């Protein structure tokens, strides 16, 4: 399968900062889904990982967290999805990334892609939506009324995907 990866961390302006490579197509095991990736997004974490994190040994490091695609196969312990279902998710930093034709992801961090969204729109959501959710509900605790008694919140500098 085709993928985009790197071997040496550093600046993006180097010729070897990202390379088109060919890897073996993975096989779904355990609770994994094998997803045929249709769209991915690029996030600040991708830039940070590529610039500072070395792959293990002589392996390639495939970047990417957010993806949208279609389940191609499921591991023997997976029970929430079937082949052919459209999905979207933010993957795990502990596993190869989504910038590949096929991607393995634990079904427990996957959602059914809303039919009202294109693959591109769905792939743009996971990490930014998680970040916005955590800001609003974990950090700001918007379930509480404001000191003035209202339920209004102003986010200053709310640009980009999270905004």
Helices and strands as residue ranges (DSSP letters): E 2-6, E 19-22, E 32-40, H 44-52, E 61-62, E 66-74, E 86-90, E 102-106, G 107-109, E 110-112, H 119-123, H 126-133, I 134-139
